[in-house]
Amino acid sequence: EARQAYHNGIYGRTPEQRQLYRERVLKVTVADLKRVGEKYLRPEKASIAVIANPASEAEVKALELDIIQL
């Protein structure tokens, strides 16, 4: 709670703004989520990532995925 209060303070969020945000979030329907998902979550634009430890490198190569070390 202290962290949340701190962030609300530094970003200037008033209790009224937080209450309005909460009310708006609670009004979101399943239909709203489906509509937004269908609009923005397009399979043709999807990316796939596999995060693995170095011991799994052979398995990742077998999947023919690019290996990028961070």
Buried (B, 14 or more C-beta within 10 A) or exposed (E): EEEEEEEBEEEEBEEEEEEEEEEEEEEEEEEEEEEEEEEEEEEEEEEEEEEEEEEEEEEBEEEEEEEEEE
